[in-house]
Amino acid sequence: MAVDDIRYRRLGYVALTVTDPARSMAFYRDVVGVEAWQGADGETAFLRCSDRHHDLVLSKGRDPALKRIGWEMESARALNAVREHMTSLGISWHPVSDAEAEMLGVSEAIRITEPTTGATFEFYTQMDKAPAPFQPTHTQIARLGHIVLSSPAKTETEQFLTDQLNFRISDHIGPVVTFMRCFPNPLHHSFGVGHGDAAQLGHINFMVTDIDDIGRANVRMKREGVQIVYGPGRHPTSNSIFFYFLDPDGITVEYSFGMEEFPEFDPRAPRQFPLVPESFDSWGGVPETTFSKVGSVERLEPARSKLSSG
């Protein structure tokens, strides 16, 4: 199979390590506006903003971190293409056990260590539906939108994602940030990679359906004493209205409204924006110093892979 056979439906979910899952569950439920519940193992919390089983997973740890990123593939053929291509590259892939897959509500799944950042990528074909439709509360959340990481080898990260995992570049800002979509998902970006001294979580994003949700969030975060770290503003790259704040561990979370979408065929070429503040916010805002500063990258636990077992 070719790299072009690696095709995605969407960014499936993000798993985070947090220091106090009960506190984080309450924050994401009451302040962010997602549904939250405790997993059957008593240690894992699940959050959802869609009709799928979950969109976020929280696990307890000493330090806040990105645990893994789940990508929902277009088909079993697309998943097999990942497996075959990683094997051809000599990159070990790790099957997710039946018990863990059942807990996560996903079909057959595999994991790899993305070689340039050390981040764990999970690939699966489908996720269970939730028992009932998602009911928004104070915020009309449409979906988990994207995740951004920093990389000490940004160019190599870009190349691996585009050349080996069939991501497509939408835009660059100077040499420091690149926005990519998991092809053929149309959203301007489901993944962003920035230059950093170490691999680190930048932020996670929730897309909302109503621009008034951005204004209401600004008022709500101030009332609740939540630290606002950037915005409201407008990203000229994706044309999104944005608003960033910190969760209880200091992880950066974004609400955004609106986003450019790309056709599968004949999309526009990636653009190169200059490295100036207005390329990040056309209204001229700048982030606080605490923006995108918390969240290490956890590495996949050593496990015997199909590659190593022949």
N, C-alpha and C positions, 0 to 999 in steps of 0.2 A: 504493500500500500504506500501511497505517496503522502507527503505532508499536506497536500490539498485535501486529502480525505479526513483530516482532523478538523471537524466542524463542530461548532458550539451552539447551544440554545441560548445560554446566558451565564453570567456570574451566578453560581448556585447558592453558595452561602459562605460566611466567614466564621471561623472559630477563633475565639479570643481566650486568653488566660487573664483572669482578673483576681484581685487579692481578696475580695469579699463578694462572692456570687449573689448572696441575698441582697446586699446593698445595690449591686449593679442591676439585678433583675428589677428592683423597685424603681431605679432611675430610668431604665429604658422603658418600663411600662408606664410610669406616671408622668415622666417629663418628656421623653421622646415620643411615646404614643404607640408602642408595639404591644402585642400580647406576649406574656411570659409565663412559663411553667417549669416545674422541676421534673427532670428526667427520672425514669424508673430506677436508675442506679443511685439516686440520692445525691449525686455529686455533680451532675451535668445539668445546666439550665438551657432551655430552648426558648428562642424568641422568634416571633414571626410578624411580618407586615404584609403577608400575601396569603393566598389560599393553599400554599404548600406546607409541608410538615414543619419547616423552620427556615429562617433566613440568617439567624445568628446562633452560635453555640457558645456558652460560657463555661469555662472550667476553672477551678481554683488553683492558684499558684502563688508563689512568693512575690513575683514581680509581674506587672502587666506585660502582655506580649501577644503577638500574632501567632496562633497555633497552627492554622492552615487555611488555605483558600480552596473552596470546592467549586469546580466547574462542571456544569451540566452539559453533557454532550448531545449532539443532534440525534445520534443513533448508536446502536451496538457496533456498527461498522466504524463509526468515528472513534469510539472507545478503543476498539481493537487496533485502529491505526495509531493511536497514542502508544499502546503497548508495544506494537511491532517496531515503531520508529525509535522509541527509547531503547529498546533492545539493540537495534542496529547501531545506536550511538554509544553503546556500552554503559548506559545509565540504568541503574537498578530501579525496578518498580516493585512496589509492595502491595499485595492484595489486601484489601480490608476484610477482616474476618466476617463471617456470616452474622455472628452475634452483634458486632459493632454496626454493621450495615443495617441490621434490623432496628437497633436502637436509634440510628440516624434516619431511618425511613428511606434509605436509598437502595437502589438496585446494585448489581455488581459494581464494585469500585476499586480503583487502584490509586496509589500515591507514589509520588516521586519527590526527591529533593531537587528543587530548581537550582542548577549548579552555580549560578553567579551570585545569588543572594542567600542560599541556604533555606529559603522558604519552602514549606511543604505545600505541594499542589495535589489536590485530589480530583479525580476525573470519574464521573458516573453518568449513567444514561437517563435515569429518571428518579424523582423523589415522590414519596407518597403524598397524596392530598391530605390536607387537614380535615378533621371530622366536621368542621363547619366553616363557612366563609369568614374571612378576616373582617372584623368590625372596627373601623377607625374610631378613635375617640376625639381628642381635641385637634388632631392633625391628620389630614388626608394623605397618608403615605401610600404611594403607588408601588414601590419596590425598593429592594436593596439595589443601589445603582452601581457603585464602583468601589474600588480600593486602590490606594496609592501607597507605594513603598519607596524608600530610598535605597540606593545601591552604591557600593564603593566602586563598582565596575559597570556604570550605567550603559555604556555603549555595548558591552558584552551581554548585558541583560536584554536590551532591545533586540540584539541580533538573535539571541536564543529564542525569545518569544516569537519573533517574526519568522525566522528561518526554520525553526524546529517545531514550533507549536501553532503556526498559522495564525498568529495575531496580525492585525493590520494597523499601521500608524495613521492617526488622524491629524495630529499637529505636534509641533515642537515649540517650546519657549527657550530661545537661546540654546546653550548646551546643557541646561540644567533640568529640564522636565520634558518628558515625552508622553503623549496620551495615545492609548491603543484600544482597539476594540477586539473582542474575541469573535472572530469571523465565523458565520455571517450575521451575528447579532448586529442590529443597525445602530445602536447607541454610540454616540461620539467616543466615549471611552467607558470600558468596564475595568480597565487597569491603567494606572499611571506609574511611571518610574521616574524618580528624581535622583540627582547626584547627591551622595552623602558620604561621610567618612566611614560609615558602617551601614549594614543592612538594618533597616528600621521601618516600622509601621509609620506611614504618614497620616492617613485618615481613612475612615469608612464613611460611606455616603448613603443617605436615604433620599429618594426622589419623591417630591410631593406634587399633588395635582392642582393646587390652588396657590397662587402667588400670595394671597393673604396669610397663608400658613407661615410664610417667612416673617411677615410683620408680627403676627401673633407670637411666634417663637421668640422674637427679640424682646417682647414685653414679658413673656413667661419666664425666660431665662434670667432676666434681671430681677423679677419678683422672687424666683426660687434661689437666687444667689449663685447661679451657675456661671462659670467664667466664659464670657464670649471672647473669642480669639481672632475673629476675622469676619467682617461684613456687618450688615448686609452689603452685597456688591454684585457685580456682574462679570462673569468670566467671558472675555471676548473670544476665546478659543471655542468653547461649546455653546456659547450664548446663554448659559444658565445663570439665573439669579441664585446667589449662594449665601449661606450663613453657617459659620463654624462655632462650635462650643466644645467644652471638655466634659467627659464623663467623670465619675468619681475617682478613677485612677489616673486621670489626666490624659486619657486617650482622646484624640481629636475626632469629633463627629461632625458631619456636614448634613444639612438639609439643602436641597437644590430644587429649583423649579425650572422646567424647560430644558431641552437639550437637542442639539442638532442630531439628525438621524441620516444614515448613509444607505444608499441602495446597494444591493449585493453586486450588481454589475455597473461598470462605468462610474465609480465614485470619483469625487474630486480628489486632486492630489493633496498630500499633506502640505501644510503651510509652516513656514518658519517665522515665528514671532520674535521681535527683539527682546533682549533681556532688560526690560524696564518695568516698573510697577504697573503701568497701564496695560501690560500684556497679561497680567494676572487679574486685575480688576480695572475695568474701563472707567469706573467712577473714581479711581485714584486712591483707594484705601490700601493700607498695608497691614499685615498680620502682627499680632502680639508676639513677643519673644517665646511664649509658651506654646505656640502653634506647632503641631507635628513634632513634638519633642519626646513623647512617651510611647513605648511599645517596642520591645526587642523582637527579634525573629527567632522563634523556637525551631530547632532542627528535628527532623524525623528521627524517632528512636531507631537504633540499629535493629534490623530484622532481616531474615533470610528471604531473598527475592528469587523470583523465577530465573532471573539472569544468572545469579550466583549458583543456582542449583542445576543449571543447564537445561 
